[in-house]
Amino acid sequence: MAKLKTQYFCQNCGAQYSQWHGQCKTCGEWNTLVEEIVEKSTKSVVAKSKSSIINIIEVETNEEPRIKTPSEELDRVLGGGIVLGSVTLIGGEPGIGKSTLLLQLALKMKKKILYVSGEESASQIKMRADRLAEVKNPNCFLFTETNVEKILHEAKKLMPDFMIIDSIQTLQSQLIESSPGTVSQIRECSNEIIKFAKENNIPVFLVGHITKDGQIAGPKVLEHMVDVVLNFDGDRNHLFRLLRANKNRFGSTSEIGIYEMISQGLKEIKNPSEILITKKSEELSGNSVAVTLEGNRPMLLEIQALVSTAVYGTPQRSSTGFDSKRLNMLLAVLEKRAGFQLGAKDVFLNITGGIKTDDPALDLAVVASILSSNEDIAISEHYCFAGEIGLSGEIRPIAQAEQRITEAEKLGYEKIFISNLNKLPKKKFGIKIEEISKIEDFVELLF
């Protein structure tokens, strides 16, 4: 007989303790330890291994077969499609569109799909499906259940080509005597699902909740167990949603997919640059266009800045979509190297469209917007910028400059400012390339 034993698990990181502590020693969070009943077997079983030791030179490599999806953006992020037998975890804030994305996928794919929901009833899912897609998949099956043993039993009878579970935090196993969403339940349910996916070569998508810090809820080991971890984010007050891969065993983690939330669900954005740049009737100060790169995809973003005199004595520094610490660094460089007295002024910065990016090539456009607002001189709408600024005021080279220049040229821009240290091919571009070396030269060329 198995012995029932209680252990204390941290709900933040999944660390296990034999007794309660006020603070988790692993992650440092307070009051996160919860008592759970765990099952511990008294017998020690040594399983016979089916595999044997092999020299790495003798290992045969095969290309992983993939399933193409109707969403080109999802295929790009996954690295070319869904790998058979893979387990993908997708996380994001409530209402951001995780379930919508996967339901659209289930309705449009010409495969046998099993959609398991532990959060919504079948009628609720049907109502959403009627709103989302005109094309209905006749082989899309719904199952509203939270017991993982029943789910896998029905899945083995149906043998779908693809399986979606919404969400992993609602499932529970009969082998664990604790409530759904606890560390032990998530770990046990995930283990069973991953085992089922690998044995039957069926790809599985898991929806995961996130914490207030944006991390996927439950034990961190969950992210290590699955093959792919996707993060679906964006500002709910804006229309755009970004799909990023935080982990991908079958492809790159630098690609992103961009969607727009409309009344009919999520619409793919083929050319985000044309949508993210605002068409203005007149030129305004404080606006500039940055040529950024997400994975292998060049994009043009609009940077807005507002510089004004500090009213309350202490100047404010606020940024949306851009690292505030990097903004402070750029302001210090402007003051030290270019002689602009910004220490007593408020500076507000915004990347339009609710987009967040950490590409250092945005530095030049950020500085251009700040200077434009400070001098109240508009920058030509035909100019764009791509360059990193160092602490000495030097303009540093950027990665994949040729792709950025080609994207700016394609969208009709006449001049692009980049570092003179970038190694460009000797071909002739249809856009004027302004090469600069120092921040002081940039100020003279800009105005």
C-alpha positions in Angstrom: 0.0 0.0 0.0 1.2 3.5 -0.7 1.8 5.9 2.2 0.1 9.3 2.1 2.4 12.0 3.1 2.1 15.8 3.2 4.7 18.2 1.8 4.8 21.9 1.4 5.1 23.3 -2.1 5.9 26.9 -3.1 3.1 28.1 -5.4 5.5 30.5 -7.2 8.5 28.3 -8.1 7.4 24.7 -7.1 10.1 24.1 -4.5 9.3 21.3 -2.0 9.8 21.4 1.8 9.0 19.0 4.6 7.8 21.7 6.9 6.2 25.2 6.5 8.3 28.3 6.2 7.2 31.9 6.0 9.5 32.6 3.0 10.5 30.2 0.2 14.3 29.8 0.3 14.5 29.1 -3.4 12.7 32.1 -4.9 12.5 34.5 -1.9 8.7 35.0 -2.1 6.7 35.2 1.2 3.6 33.2 2.2 3.6 31.0 -0.9 4.0 27.6 0.8 0.9 25.4 0.7 0.5 22.0 2.2 -0.4 19.2 -0.2 -0.9 15.5 0.1 1.6 13.5 -2.0 1.7 9.8 -2.7 5.0 8.0 -2.0 5.5 4.4 -3.0 7.3 2.0 -0.6 8.7 -0.1 -3.4 11.7 0.7 -5.4 11.3 -0.3 -9.1 14.2 -0.5 -11.5 12.8 -0.3 -15.1 14.5 -2.1 -17.9 15.9 0.4 -20.4 15.0 -0.1 -24.0 17.8 2.2 -25.2 21.5 1.5 -25.2 24.7 3.6 -25.2 25.6 4.8 -28.7 28.4 6.8 -30.2 27.3 10.3 -31.4 28.8 9.7 -34.8 26.6 6.7 -35.4 23.3 8.6 -34.6 21.1 9.0 -37.6 19.4 12.4 -38.0 16.0 12.8 -39.6 14.0 16.0 -40.3 11.1 16.3 -37.9 7.8 16.0 -39.8 5.6 19.1 -39.3 2.0 19.9 -39.7 1.4 23.2 -41.5 -1.3 25.4 -39.9 -3.6 27.9 -41.6 -1.8 30.6 -39.7 1.5 31.7 -41.3 2.3 33.8 -38.2 2.0 30.7 -35.9 4.1 28.6 -38.4 6.8 31.3 -38.4 7.1 31.3 -34.6 7.0 27.5 -34.3 9.8 27.2 -36.9 7.8 26.0 -39.9 4.8 24.2 -38.4 3.7 21.9 -35.6 6.1 18.9 -34.9 4.3 15.6 -34.4 4.3 14.5 -30.8 5.4 17.9 -29.5 3.8 19.6 -26.5 3.4 23.4 -26.7 2.6 25.6 -23.8 1.0 29.0 -24.5 0.6 31.6 -21.8 -0.7 35.1 -21.6 -2.9 37.5 -19.7 -6.6 36.8 -19.2 -8.6 38.0 -22.3 -5.5 38.5 -24.5 -6.8 35.9 -27.0 -5.1 32.5 -26.2 -8.3 30.5 -26.4 -9.4 32.5 -29.5 -6.2 31.7 -31.3 -6.4 28.0 -30.6 -10.1 27.7 -31.4 -9.6 29.5 -34.7 -6.8 27.0 -35.4 -9.1 24.0 -34.6 -11.9 25.4 -36.8 -9.7 26.0 -39.9 -7.3 23.0 -39.8 -8.4 20.1 -42.0 -7.5 17.6 -39.3 -9.2 15.6 -36.6 -9.1 18.0 -33.6 -9.9 17.3 -30.0 -10.6 20.6 -28.0 -10.7 19.9 -24.3 -12.0 22.7 -22.1 -12.0 22.8 -18.3 -13.1 26.4 -18.2 -16.1 26.8 -20.6 -19.1 24.7 -21.5 -19.6 23.2 -25.0 -22.4 25.8 -25.7 -20.1 28.7 -24.8 -17.4 27.4 -27.1 -20.0 26.9 -29.9 -21.2 30.5 -29.5 -17.6 31.7 -29.8 -16.9 29.4 -32.8 -19.9 30.8 -34.6 -18.5 34.3 -34.2 -14.9 33.5 -35.2 -14.8 31.5 -38.4 -16.9 31.1 -41.5 -15.3 27.8 -42.3 -16.1 25.1 -39.8 -14.0 21.9 -39.4 -16.4 18.9 -39.4 -13.8 16.9 -37.6 -13.5 19.3 -34.6 -14.6 17.6 -31.4 -15.3 19.2 -28.0 -14.9 17.6 -24.6 -15.6 19.5 -21.4 -13.8 17.7 -18.6 -11.2 18.3 -15.9 -10.2 14.8 -15.0 -7.0 14.0 -16.8 -7.5 10.2 -16.8 -10.9 10.6 -18.5 -9.5 13.0 -21.0 -6.7 10.7 -22.0 -9.0 7.7 -22.1 -11.4 9.5 -24.6 -8.4 10.8 -26.6 -7.1 7.2 -27.0 -10.5 6.1 -28.4 -10.8 9.1 -30.7 -7.0 9.3 -31.7 -7.1 12.9 -33.0 -4.4 14.4 -35.2 -4.1 17.4 -32.9 -5.2 18.1 -29.3 -5.8 21.4 -27.4 -6.2 21.5 -23.6 -7.6 24.8 -22.1 -6.2 25.1 -19.5 -3.6 23.0 -17.7 -4.4 24.7 -14.4 -8.0 23.4 -14.4 -7.0 19.7 -14.7 -6.7 17.3 -11.8 -5.5 13.7 -11.5 -7.1 11.1 -9.2 -3.7 10.0 -8.1 -3.1 13.3 -6.3 -5.3 14.4 -3.4 -5.1 18.2 -3.9 -7.1 20.8 -5.6 -6.6 21.8 -9.3 -3.9 24.4 -10.0 -1.6 23.2 -7.2 2.0 22.4 -8.0 1.6 18.6 -7.6 -1.5 18.5 -9.7 0.0 20.5 -12.6 3.1 18.4 -12.5 1.3 15.1 -12.5 -1.2 16.1 -15.2 1.5 17.5 -17.4 3.5 14.3 -17.1 0.6 12.2 -18.2 -0.2 14.4 -21.1 3.4 14.6 -22.3 3.6 10.8 -22.1 0.4 10.4 -24.1 1.7 12.9 -26.8 5.1 11.1 -27.2 3.7 7.6 -27.2 1.0 8.3 -29.8 2.8 11.0 -31.8 0.0 13.5 -31.3 0.9 17.2 -30.9 -0.7 18.8 -27.9 -1.3 22.5 -27.1 -1.6 23.5 -23.5 -3.0 26.8 -22.4 -1.4 28.2 -19.2 -2.4 31.0 -16.8 0.2 33.6 -15.8 1.1 35.3 -12.6 1.0 39.1 -11.9 4.7 39.2 -12.9 3.9 37.7 -16.4 5.4 34.3 -15.6 3.5 31.1 -16.3 1.7 30.0 -13.1 2.7 26.7 -11.5 6.0 25.1 -11.1 8.9 26.2 -13.3 9.5 22.6 -14.1 6.4 22.7 -16.3 8.3 25.0 -18.8 11.3 22.6 -18.8 9.0 19.6 -19.5 7.3 20.9 -22.6 9.0 21.3 -26.0 7.8 24.8 -26.9 6.8 27.7 -24.7 4.9 30.5 -26.4 4.0 33.9 -24.8 1.0 35.8 -26.2 1.1 39.4 -25.1 0.0 42.9 -26.0 -1.9 45.8 -24.5 -5.6 45.0 -24.2 -6.3 48.6 -24.8 -4.7 48.3 -28.3 -5.6 45.9 -31.1 -2.2 44.3 -31.7 -1.1 41.0 -30.1 2.4 39.6 -30.3 3.2 35.8 -30.2 6.7 35.1 -29.1 8.6 31.8 -28.4 10.4 31.8 -25.1 11.6 28.2 -25.7 11.6 26.1 -28.9 13.3 22.7 -29.2 12.5 22.7 -33.0 13.4 26.2 -34.1 14.4 29.7 -33.3 13.2 31.7 -30.4 13.7 35.1 -32.0 10.7 35.1 -34.4 7.4 36.8 -33.6 3.9 36.6 -35.0 1.7 39.7 -35.1 -2.1 39.6 -34.9 -4.9 42.2 -34.7 -7.9 41.6 -32.5 -11.1 42.3 -34.4 -14.8 41.3 -33.8 -14.3 38.1 -35.9 -11.3 37.0 -33.8 -7.6 37.3 -34.5 -6.5 38.6 -37.9 -2.9 38.0 -39.1 -0.8 41.1 -39.9 1.2 40.4 -43.0 3.0 43.8 -43.2 2.9 45.4 -39.7 5.0 48.5 -40.7 2.2 49.9 -42.8 -0.3 49.7 -39.9 2.0 50.8 -37.0 3.0 54.0 -38.8 0.4 56.8 -38.4 -0.5 58.7 -41.5 -0.5 62.4 -40.5 -1.9 65.4 -42.3 0.9 67.6 -41.0 4.4 67.0 -39.6 4.6 67.3 -35.8 7.6 67.6 -33.5 8.6 64.7 -31.3 7.8 62.0 -33.9 10.3 59.7 -35.6 10.4 56.3 -37.3 12.7 53.5 -36.1 13.6 50.5 -38.2 13.6 47.6 -35.8 14.1 43.8 -36.2 12.1 41.1 -34.5 13.8 37.7 -35.4 14.3 37.9 -39.2 11.4 40.3 -39.7 12.2 44.0 -40.1 9.5 46.4 -38.9 9.1 50.2 -38.8 7.8 51.6 -35.5 6.7 55.2 -34.7 8.5 56.7 -31.7 6.8 59.7 -29.9 8.5 61.9 -27.4 7.4 64.9 -25.3 9.9 67.2 -23.6 8.6 69.9 -21.3 9.7 72.0 -18.4 9.4 70.2 -15.0 6.5 71.8 -13.1 7.0 70.1 -9.7 10.7 70.5 -9.3 11.7 66.9 -9.8 11.7 66.0 -13.5 9.7 62.9 -14.6 11.0 60.1 -16.9 8.3 57.9 -18.3 8.4 55.4 -21.2 5.8 53.1 -22.7 7.1 50.1 -24.7 10.8 51.1 -24.1 13.2 50.4 -21.3 13.1 53.3 -18.8 16.7 52.7 -17.7 17.9 52.9 -21.2 16.0 56.1 -21.7 17.8 57.6 -18.7 21.1 56.5 -20.2 20.4 58.1 -23.5 19.4 61.4 -21.8 22.7 61.4 -19.9 24.6 60.8 -23.2 22.7 63.7 -24.8 23.6 66.0 -21.9 27.2 64.9 -21.6 28.2 64.5 -25.2 25.9 66.8 -27.2 25.4 69.6 -24.6 21.6 69.5 -24.3 20.4 70.5 -20.8 17.6 68.1 -20.2 18.2 67.5 -16.4 15.4 69.9 -15.4 12.8 68.8 -18.0 10.1 66.1 -18.1 10.6 63.5 -20.8 7.8 61.2 -21.9 8.4 58.4 -24.5 5.9 56.2 -26.3 6.1 53.4 -28.9 2.8 53.6 -30.7 0.5 50.5 -31.2 1.2 49.0 -27.8 4.4 47.3 -29.1 7.2 46.5 -26.6 10.7 45.9 -27.9 14.3 45.8 -26.6 16.1 46.2 -29.9 19.1 48.6 -29.3 18.7 49.9 -32.8 15.8 52.1 -31.5 18.3 54.4 -29.7 18.8 56.7 -32.7 15.1 57.2 -33.3 14.5 57.8 -29.5 17.2 60.5 -29.5 15.8 62.0 -32.7 12.3 62.2 -31.1 13.6 63.8 -27.9 15.7 66.4 -29.8 12.8 67.2 -32.1 10.4 67.8 -29.2 13.0 69.8 -27.2 13.7 72.1 -30.2 10.1 71.9 -31.4 11.2 71.2 -34.9 9.5 68.4 -36.9 11.5 65.6 -38.4 10.7 64.9 -42.1 8.2 62.0 -42.4 10.6 60.6 -45.1 13.4 60.0 -42.6 13.9 56.8 -40.6 16.6 55.7 -38.1 18.5 52.6 -37.1 21.4 52.8 -34.7 22.7 52.0 -31.2 24.2 54.7 -29.1 27.2 54.0 -26.8 28.1 55.7 -23.6 30.8 57.7 -25.4 28.3 59.1 -27.8 29.4 56.9 -30.7 26.9 55.4 -33.1 27.4 51.6 -33.0 26.7 49.2 -35.9 23.5 47.1 -35.9 22.7 43.6 -36.9 21.2 42.9 -40.4 21.4 46.5 -41.6 20.8 45.5 -45.2 17.3 44.0 -44.4 16.4 47.1 -42.5 17.4 49.4 -45.3 15.5 47.3 -47.8 12.3 47.4 -45.7 12.6 51.2 -45.4 13.1 51.6 -49.1 10.1 49.3 -49.9 7.9 51.5 -47.8 8.9 54.7 -49.6 11.3 56.4 -47.2 13.9 58.7 -48.7 16.7 58.8 -46.1 17.9 56.4 -43.4 20.4 57.3 -40.6 22.8 54.5 -39.6 26.3 54.0 -38.2 29.3 54.4 -40.5 30.7 51.2 -39.1 28.0 49.0 -40.7 29.4 46.9 -43.5 27.0 47.3 -46.4 27.1 45.5 -49.8 28.3 47.5 -52.7 25.0 47.4 -54.5 23.0 50.6 -55.1 20.0 51.3 -52.8 17.0 53.4 -53.8 17.2 55.2 -50.5 19.8 57.7 -49.3 22.0 56.3 -46.6 23.3 58.9 -44.1 26.3 57.3 -42.3 27.2 58.9 -38.9 29.8 58.2 -36.3 29.0 60.4 -33.3 26.0 61.9 -31.6 27.3 65.4 -32.2 27.3 64.8 -36.0 23.8 63.4 -35.8 22.4 66.6 -34.2 23.9 68.8 -37.0 22.6 66.5 -39.8 19.1 66.2 -38.3 18.3 69.9 -38.1 
